[in-house]
Amino acid sequence: MLYMLDTNILSYLLEGDDSIRSRLFSVLPGNSVELPETVYYEVQRGLFYRHSRNKQARFDAFCESFPIRSMTKTTLICAARIYADLRERGQLIEDSDIFIGATAFASNATLVTNNVEHLGRIEGLKIENWTC
């Protein structure tokens, strides 16, 4: 199984959340974990803004072990369809969340997030919340 981590989950890990770290390492045997490139960008921009060198070093080390999944044409088409569906239903979410959800959806991955309220609006997206 492939898991993709959302920005908020990475934030918990960088803060040293032991329950999230334990959950991550419990799924690793036999499964893969990746980061959508939008998540990588969101984490990086926050770290640069805060001039947080310690967390930057931890994030860089983390990214050496877990690949970053780039968006492809298929991902972008998926994102456009998600946007259209959410707009038609009057349930739009931020573009960055659409890109993160589309990356997971197009990769047949389970998205690990604490933002179930917004990302749960994407029909067919597999979600797990490791903060519960």
N, CA and C atoms as a LAMMPS dump frame, in Angstrom:
ITEM: TIMESTEP
0
ITEM: NUMBER OF ATOMS
396
ITEM: BOX BOUNDS ff ff ff
-5.0000000000000000e+02 5.0000000000000000e+02
-5.0000000000000000e+02 5.0000000000000000e+02
-5.0000000000000000e+02 5.0000000000000000e+02
ITEM: ATOMS id mol type element x y z
1 1 1 N 0.84 -1.173 0
2 1 2 C 0 0 0
3 1 3 C 0.891 1.243 0
4 2 1 N 0.426 2.272 -0.678
5 2 2 C 1.15 3.539 -0.732
6 2 3 C 0.419 4.569 0.121
7 3 1 N 1.16 5.215 1.017
8 3 2 C 0.652 6.306 1.837
9 3 3 C 1.315 7.598 1.38
10 4 1 N 0.548 8.675 1.374
11 4 2 C 1.091 10.007 1.143
12 4 3 C 0.745 10.868 2.344
13 5 1 N 1.714 11.642 2.798
14 5 2 C 1.542 12.456 3.995
15 5 3 C 1.17 13.883 3.63
16 6 1 N 0.158 14.415 4.314
17 6 2 C -0.261 15.8 4.123
18 6 3 C 0.64 16.72 4.949
19 7 1 N 0.562 17.992 4.651
20 7 2 C 1.388 18.999 5.307
21 7 3 C 1.229 18.981 6.819
22 8 1 N -0.004 18.862 7.298
23 8 2 C -0.208 18.912 8.752
24 8 3 C 0.437 17.714 9.444
25 9 1 N 0.472 16.575 8.802
26 9 2 C 1.11 15.399 9.385
27 9 3 C 2.621 15.617 9.458
28 10 1 N 3.205 16.215 8.403
29 10 2 C 4.633 16.538 8.431
30 10 3 C 4.934 17.533 9.528
31 11 1 N 4.052 18.482 9.737
32 11 2 C 4.251 19.471 10.809
33 11 3 C 4.288 18.79 12.172
34 12 1 N 3.381 17.846 12.392
35 12 2 C 3.377 17.104 13.661
36 12 3 C 4.686 16.334 13.834
37 13 1 N 5.148 15.715 12.751
38 13 2 C 6.406 14.967 12.826
39 13 3 C 7.575 15.884 13.149
40 14 1 N 7.631 17.054 12.519
41 14 2 C 8.72 17.999 12.774
42 14 3 C 8.668 18.566 14.182
43 15 1 N 7.467 18.591 14.765
44 15 2 C 7.314 19.045 16.153
45 15 3 C 7.677 17.947 17.147
46 16 1 N 7.892 16.729 16.631
47 16 2 C 8.297 15.624 17.502
48 16 3 C 7.158 14.805 18.051
49 17 1 N 6.022 14.798 17.363
50 17 2 C 4.856 14.025 17.811
51 17 3 C 5.173 12.532 17.76
52 18 1 N 5.326 11.919 18.927
53 18 2 C 5.707 10.502 19
54 18 3 C 4.616 9.559 18.502
55 19 1 N 3.348 9.911 18.683
56 19 2 C 2.279 9.018 18.229
57 19 3 C 2.243 8.956 16.699
58 20 1 N 2.469 10.083 16.033
59 20 2 C 2.512 10.082 14.567
60 20 3 C 3.75 9.325 14.087
61 21 1 N 4.886 9.564 14.731
62 21 2 C 6.124 8.869 14.363
63 21 3 C 5.952 7.351 14.528
64 22 1 N 5.342 6.929 15.623
65 22 2 C 5.116 5.491 15.848
66 22 3 C 4.215 4.908 14.765
67 23 1 N 3.182 5.637 14.431
68 23 2 C 2.257 5.163 13.394
69 23 3 C 2.963 5.051 12.054
70 24 1 N 3.793 6.046 11.745
71 24 2 C 4.547 6.019 10.494
72 24 3 C 5.423 4.774 10.419
73 25 1 N 6.178 4.518 11.479
74 25 2 C 7.081 3.373 11.447
75 25 3 C 6.341 2.046 11.542
76 26 1 N 5.112 2.058 12.037
77 26 2 C 4.338 0.813 12.08
78 26 3 C 3.818 0.411 10.702
79 27 1 N 3.626 1.374 9.798
80 27 2 C 3.13 1.038 8.456
81 27 3 C 4.253 0.775 7.462
82 28 1 N 5.486 1.15 7.819
83 28 2 C 6.577 1.028 6.856
84 28 3 C 6.865 -0.397 6.395
85 29 1 N 6.881 -1.365 7.265
86 29 2 C 7.145 -2.713 6.73
87 29 3 C 6.047 -3.125 5.746
88 30 1 N 6.425 -3.313 4.489
89 30 2 C 5.479 -3.762 3.481
90 30 3 C 4.703 -2.653 2.789
91 31 1 N 4.901 -1.412 3.184
92 31 2 C 4.197 -0.29 2.571
93 31 3 C 5.198 0.787 2.176
94 32 1 N 4.745 1.718 1.335
95 32 2 C 5.58 2.841 0.921
96 32 3 C 4.96 4.139 1.424
97 33 1 N 5.812 5.119 1.697
98 33 2 C 5.372 6.443 2.128
99 33 3 C 6.058 7.479 1.248
100 34 1 N 5.264 8.404 0.73
101 34 2 C 5.785 9.461 -0.124
102 34 3 C 5.162 10.797 0.272
103 35 1 N 5.741 11.868 -0.271
104 35 2 C 5.213 13.214 -0.073
105 35 3 C 4.783 13.784 -1.414
106 36 1 N 3.557 14.29 -1.515
107 36 2 C 3.203 15.025 -2.733
108 36 3 C 4.075 16.274 -2.832
109 37 1 N 4.442 16.665 -4.034
110 37 2 C 5.339 17.811 -4.178
111 37 3 C 4.723 19.087 -3.61
112 38 1 N 3.411 19.21 -3.604
113 38 2 C 2.773 20.386 -3.012
114 38 3 C 3.011 20.423 -1.508
115 39 1 N 3.019 19.275 -0.865
116 39 2 C 3.318 19.2 0.571
117 39 3 C 4.76 19.63 0.81
118 40 1 N 5.665 19.141 -0.021
119 40 2 C 7.072 19.536 0.105
120 40 3 C 7.202 21.058 0.034
121 41 1 N 6.53 21.654 -0.937
122 41 2 C 6.55 23.109 -1.088
123 41 3 C 5.967 23.812 0.135
124 42 1 N 4.815 23.349 0.616
125 42 2 C 4.177 24.007 1.758
126 42 3 C 5.054 23.946 3.009
127 43 1 N 5.677 22.812 3.247
128 43 2 C 6.553 22.69 4.414
129 43 3 C 7.767 23.59 4.249
130 44 1 N 8.382 23.546 3.07
131 44 2 C 9.57 24.372 2.832
132 44 3 C 9.272 25.859 3.008
133 45 1 N 8.167 26.329 2.453
134 45 2 C 7.868 27.763 2.553
135 45 3 C 7.676 28.18 4.002
136 46 1 N 7.049 27.328 4.803
137 46 2 C 6.858 27.63 6.22
138 46 3 C 8.175 27.668 6.973
139 47 1 N 9.059 26.73 6.663
140 47 2 C 10.354 26.69 7.338
141 47 3 C 11.226 27.877 6.951
142 48 1 N 11.205 28.241 5.675
143 48 2 C 11.978 29.413 5.24
144 48 3 C 11.436 30.69 5.869
145 49 1 N 10.119 30.796 5.93
146 49 2 C 9.507 31.995 6.506
147 49 3 C 9.886 32.151 7.982
148 50 1 N 9.899 31.028 8.695
149 50 2 C 10.198 31.06 10.132
150 50 3 C 11.695 31.006 10.432
151 51 1 N 12.514 30.876 9.396
152 51 2 C 13.974 30.765 9.569
153 51 3 C 14.31 29.654 10.566
154 52 1 N 13.633 28.533 10.411
155 52 2 C 13.759 27.423 11.352
156 52 3 C 14.799 26.419 10.851
157 53 1 N 16.052 26.68 11.159
158 53 2 C 17.147 25.84 10.658
159 53 3 C 17.121 24.43 11.246
160 54 1 N 16.754 24.289 12.512
161 54 2 C 16.713 22.952 13.126
162 54 3 C 15.656 22.084 12.455
163 55 1 N 14.465 22.625 12.285
164 55 2 C 13.411 21.853 11.626
165 55 3 C 13.748 21.63 10.16
166 56 1 N 14.415 22.595 9.536
167 56 2 C 14.834 22.437 8.141
168 56 3 C 15.767 21.24 8.009
169 57 1 N 16.69 21.116 8.918
170 57 2 C 17.625 19.981 8.889
171 57 3 C 16.877 18.663 9.093
172 58 1 N 15.912 18.641 10.02
173 58 2 C 15.12 17.421 10.244
174 58 3 C 14.276 17.084 9.009
175 59 1 N 13.708 18.114 8.396
176 59 2 C 12.896 17.887 7.199
177 59 3 C 13.768 17.373 6.055
178 60 1 N 14.936 17.961 5.859
179 60 2 C 15.84 17.494 4.807
180 60 3 C 16.211 16.026 5.022
181 61 1 N 16.498 15.656 6.268
182 61 2 C 16.837 14.265 6.577
183 61 3 C 15.642 13.354 6.31
184 62 1 N 14.449 13.802 6.678
185 62 2 C 13.236 13.028 6.441
186 62 3 C 13.054 12.771 4.948
187 63 1 N 13.265 13.804 4.144
188 63 2 C 13.05 13.694 2.7
189 63 3 C 14.079 12.805 2.005
190 64 1 N 15.189 12.53 2.665
191 64 2 C 16.153 11.585 2.103
192 64 3 C 15.609 10.159 2.139
193 65 1 N 14.688 9.892 3.054
194 65 2 C 14.131 8.544 3.207
195 65 3 C 12.795 8.351 2.506
196 66 1 N 12.109 9.443 2.22
197 66 2 C 10.77 9.33 1.646
198 66 3 C 10.685 10.154 0.363
199 67 1 N 10.385 9.488 -0.767
200 67 2 C 10.368 10.175 -2.061
201 67 3 C 9.294 11.264 -2.138
202 68 1 N 9.552 12.215 -3.028
203 68 2 C 8.595 13.276 -3.316
204 68 3 C 7.932 12.929 -4.638
205 69 1 N 6.601 12.853 -4.627
206 69 2 C 5.852 12.484 -5.827
207 69 3 C 5.491 13.752 -6.6
208 70 1 N 5.99 13.852 -7.819
209 70 2 C 5.699 15.011 -8.667
210 70 3 C 4.334 14.866 -9.327
211 71 1 N 3.761 15.997 -9.628
212 71 2 C 2.511 15.979 -10.377
213 71 3 C 2.817 15.692 -11.839
214 72 1 N 1.944 14.938 -12.447
215 72 2 C 2.054 14.594 -13.86
216 72 3 C 0.839 15.18 -14.576
217 73 1 N 0.811 15.009 -15.875
218 73 2 C -0.358 15.453 -16.64
219 73 3 C -1.612 14.75 -16.119
220 74 1 N -1.499 13.476 -15.811
221 74 2 C -2.634 12.717 -15.258
222 74 3 C -3.091 13.328 -13.937
223 75 1 N -2.139 13.704 -13.092
224 75 2 C -2.47 14.329 -11.812
225 75 3 C -3.19 15.648 -12.027
226 76 1 N -2.722 16.445 -12.973
227 76 2 C -3.334 17.749 -13.23
228 76 3 C -4.749 17.609 -13.796
229 77 1 N -4.956 16.621 -14.651
230 77 2 C -6.312 16.369 -15.161
231 77 3 C -7.212 15.929 -14.02
232 78 1 N -6.701 15.061 -13.161
233 78 2 C -7.446 14.623 -11.975
234 78 3 C -7.795 15.83 -11.105
235 79 1 N -6.847 16.733 -10.891
236 79 2 C -7.08 17.934 -10.085
237 79 3 C -8.151 18.811 -10.714
238 80 1 N -8.113 18.955 -12.029
239 80 2 C -9.123 19.77 -12.717
240 80 3 C -10.513 19.162 -12.564
241 81 1 N -10.6 17.848 -12.643
242 81 2 C -11.9 17.177 -12.456
243 81 3 C -12.395 17.334 -11.019
244 82 1 N -11.491 17.21 -10.062
245 82 2 C -11.853 17.396 -8.657
246 82 3 C -12.365 18.817 -8.437
247 83 1 N -11.646 19.801 -8.984
248 83 2 C -12.067 21.197 -8.856
249 83 3 C -13.478 21.387 -9.41
250 84 1 N -13.712 20.881 -10.629
251 84 2 C -15.02 21.046 -11.265
252 84 3 C -16.117 20.399 -10.431
253 85 1 N -15.861 19.201 -9.926
254 85 2 C -16.852 18.501 -9.099
255 85 3 C -17.15 19.28 -7.821
256 86 1 N -16.093 19.715 -7.134
257 86 2 C -16.293 20.459 -5.883
258 86 3 C -17.01 21.784 -6.131
259 87 1 N -16.678 22.442 -7.222
260 87 2 C -17.329 23.717 -7.544
261 87 3 C -18.8 23.507 -7.857
262 88 1 N -19.106 22.47 -8.625
263 88 2 C -20.506 22.169 -8.944
264 88 3 C -21.31 21.894 -7.681
265 89 1 N -20.688 21.248 -6.709
266 89 2 C -21.379 20.918 -5.455
267 89 3 C -21.328 22.052 -4.443
268 90 1 N -20.641 23.139 -4.785
269 90 2 C -20.532 24.271 -3.865
270 90 3 C -19.689 23.954 -2.641
271 91 1 N -18.664 23.091 -2.817
272 91 2 C -17.82 22.656 -1.701
273 91 3 C -16.337 22.84 -2.005
274 92 1 N -15.993 23.929 -2.672
275 92 2 C -14.599 24.162 -3.049
276 92 3 C -13.661 24.18 -1.851
277 93 1 N -12.454 23.725 -2.095
278 93 2 C -11.364 23.787 -1.117
279 93 3 C -10.193 24.484 -1.792
280 94 1 N -9.151 24.775 -1.046
281 94 2 C -7.988 25.461 -1.604
282 94 3 C -7.332 24.631 -2.703
283 95 1 N -6.761 25.337 -3.69
284 95 2 C -6.08 24.646 -4.78
285 95 3 C -4.984 23.712 -4.278
286 96 1 N -4.236 24.15 -3.263
287 96 2 C -3.16 23.29 -2.767
288 96 3 C -3.722 21.974 -2.238
289 97 1 N -4.868 22.017 -1.565
290 97 2 C -5.496 20.775 -1.092
291 97 3 C -5.978 19.926 -2.263
292 98 1 N -6.477 20.568 -3.3
293 98 2 C -6.893 19.821 -4.495
294 98 3 C -5.688 19.125 -5.113
295 99 1 N -4.551 19.833 -5.219
296 99 2 C -3.351 19.214 -5.795
297 99 3 C -2.851 18.057 -4.942
298 100 1 N -2.883 18.217 -3.632
299 100 2 C -2.449 17.141 -2.734
300 100 3 C -3.381 15.939 -2.874
301 101 1 N -4.673 16.2 -2.845
302 101 2 C -5.646 15.118 -3.001
303 101 3 C -5.538 14.434 -4.351
304 102 1 N -5.354 15.208 -5.415
305 102 2 C -5.239 14.641 -6.757
306 102 3 C -3.979 13.795 -6.894
307 103 1 N -2.897 14.223 -6.265
308 103 2 C -1.652 13.448 -6.321
309 103 3 C -1.857 12.084 -5.665
310 104 1 N -2.511 12.077 -4.509
311 104 2 C -2.795 10.808 -3.834
312 104 3 C -3.783 9.965 -4.644
313 105 1 N -4.845 10.59 -5.123
314 105 2 C -5.881 9.872 -5.867
315 105 3 C -5.303 9.247 -7.133
316 106 1 N -4.555 10.039 -7.916
317 106 2 C -3.999 9.547 -9.178
318 106 3 C -2.962 8.446 -8.956
319 107 1 N -2.388 8.404 -7.765
320 107 2 C -1.384 7.385 -7.43
321 107 3 C -1.991 6.192 -6.701
322 108 1 N -3.305 6.212 -6.528
323 108 2 C -4.011 5.166 -5.779
324 108 3 C -3.431 5.021 -4.377
325 109 1 N -3.102 6.156 -3.769
326 109 2 C -2.504 6.172 -2.432
327 109 3 C -3.552 6.55 -1.394
328 110 1 N -3.26 6.231 -0.162
329 110 2 C -4.051 6.686 0.977
330 110 3 C -3.404 7.951 1.499
331 111 1 N -4.18 9.022 1.59
332 111 2 C -3.66 10.287 2.083
333 111 3 C -3.811 10.337 3.593
334 112 1 N -2.709 10.572 4.278
335 112 2 C -2.714 10.691 5.732
336 112 3 C -2.804 12.178 6.051
337 113 1 N -3.898 12.576 6.704
338 113 2 C -4.157 13.986 6.952
339 113 3 C -4.988 14.177 8.212
340 114 1 N -4.862 15.356 8.776
341 114 2 C -5.75 15.777 9.856
342 114 3 C -6.81 16.726 9.309
343 115 1 N -6.775 16.97 8.01
344 115 2 C -7.711 17.877 7.364
345 115 3 C -8.813 17.086 6.655
346 116 1 N -9.464 16.23 7.411
347 116 2 C -10.498 15.366 6.851
348 116 3 C -11.713 16.181 6.402
349 117 1 N -11.968 17.294 7.075
350 117 2 C -13.13 18.119 6.717
351 117 3 C -13.051 18.576 5.261
352 118 1 N -11.901 19.047 4.823
353 118 2 C -11.78 19.533 3.448
354 118 3 C -11.451 18.414 2.466
355 119 1 N -10.424 17.635 2.771
356 119 2 C -10.008 16.605 1.821
357 119 3 C -11.015 15.47 1.708
358 120 1 N -11.841 15.306 2.721
359 120 2 C -12.904 14.309 2.661
360 120 3 C -13.98 14.641 1.644
361 121 1 N -13.99 15.849 1.132
362 121 2 C -14.947 16.25 0.09
363 121 3 C -14.593 15.661 -1.269
364 122 1 N -13.361 15.19 -1.428
365 122 2 C -12.923 14.618 -2.706
366 122 3 C -13.427 13.183 -2.777
367 123 1 N -14.389 12.975 -3.672
368 123 2 C -15.016 11.657 -3.781
369 123 3 C -14.007 10.609 -4.233
370 124 1 N -13.988 9.494 -3.518
371 124 2 C -13.13 8.371 -3.86
372 124 3 C -11.726 8.439 -3.295
373 125 1 N -11.377 9.545 -2.644
374 125 2 C -10.046 9.673 -2.068
375 125 3 C -9.968 8.867 -0.764
376 126 1 N -8.95 8.01 -0.69
377 126 2 C -8.744 7.225 0.532
378 126 3 C -7.992 8.087 1.535
379 127 1 N -8.547 8.192 2.743
380 127 2 C -7.971 9.059 3.778
381 127 3 C -7.831 8.286 5.088
382 128 1 N -6.728 8.566 5.784
383 128 2 C -6.554 8.106 7.162
384 128 3 C -6.12 9.303 7.993
385 129 1 N -6.642 9.394 9.202
386 129 2 C -6.244 10.443 10.135
387 129 3 C -5.471 9.789 11.273
388 130 1 N -4.178 10.017 11.307
389 130 2 C -3.329 9.398 12.323
390 130 3 C -3.274 10.206 13.616
391 131 1 N -4.04 11.273 13.714
392 131 2 C -4.02 12.085 14.932
393 131 3 C -5.074 11.631 15.924
394 132 1 N -5.934 10.725 15.522
395 132 2 C -7.011 10.242 16.402
396 132 3 C -6.531 9.098 17.286
